[in-house]
Amino acid sequence: MDVQFIEKDDTKWAMIPYDDYLSLVELAELAVDMASDLPAEERSAPGGERLPAELAARLSAGENAIRVWREFRGLTQEALADRAEITVAFLALLERGRPTCRIDKLSRVARALGVHLEQIITKA
């Protein structure tokens, strides 16, 4: 891997080619997938919460993770949007699979759902 190190304002940066970056992202996603590759009855959410098999099956089937978690938590779109400090219209876009979104907004949605960010991020 070709890495260029830069130091500016007491911050160190590592610059890598875009293809290397994509490979690292793919490896990270694979690690998350492998970590969650437990039987449905053994999966747990943050804090050790047990996940029903139906929830795990919906997520594994590729349903929108934000919608699945929102419904599991018993929240309306309005309630989740309010908790995450986003609009209902924007939440609806996310649930329909909006391809891009600022990470801070996704982080707020994850916190409002009580899950880790990587549990609601899907591969494009």
JOQUI-V600083 format. One record per residue. RES is the residue in three letters. BURIAL is 1 if it has 24 or more other ideal C-beta (glycine too) atoms within 12 Angstrom, else 0. Layout:
RES/BURIAL
RES/BURIAL
This chain:
MET/0
ASP/0
VAL/0
GLN/0
PHE/0
ILE/0
GLU/0
LYS/0
ASP/0
ASP/0
THR/0
LYS/0
TRP/0
ALA/0
MET/0
ILE/0
PRO/0
TYR/0
ASP/0
ASP/0
TYR/0
LEU/0
SER/0
LEU/0
VAL/0
GLU/0
LEU/0
ALA/0
GLU/0
LEU/0
ALA/0
VAL/0
ASP/0
MET/0
ALA/0
SER/1
ASP/0
LEU/0
PRO/0
ALA/0
GLU/0
GLU/0
ARG/1
SER/0
ALA/1
PRO/0
GLY/0
GLY/0
GLU/0
ARG/0
LEU/1
PRO/0
ALA/0
GLU/0
LEU/1
ALA/1
ALA/0
ARG/0
LEU/1
SER/0
ALA/0
GLY/0
GLU/0
ASN/1
ALA/1
ILE/1
ARG/1
VAL/1
TRP/1
ARG/1
GLU/0
PHE/1
ARG/1
GLY/0
LEU/1
THR/0
GLN/1
GLU/0
ALA/0
LEU/1
ALA/1
ASP/0
ARG/0
ALA/1
GLU/0
ILE/1
THR/0
VAL/0
ALA/0
PHE/0
LEU/1
ALA/0
LEU/0
LEU/1
GLU/1
ARG/0
GLY/0
ARG/0
PRO/0
THR/0
CYS/1
ARG/0
ILE/0
ASP/0
LYS/1
LEU/1
SER/0
ARG/1
VAL/1
ALA/1
ARG/0
ALA/1
LEU/1
GLY/0
VAL/1
HIS/0
LEU/1
GLU/0
GLN/1
ILE/1
ILE/1
THR/1
LYS/0
ALA/0
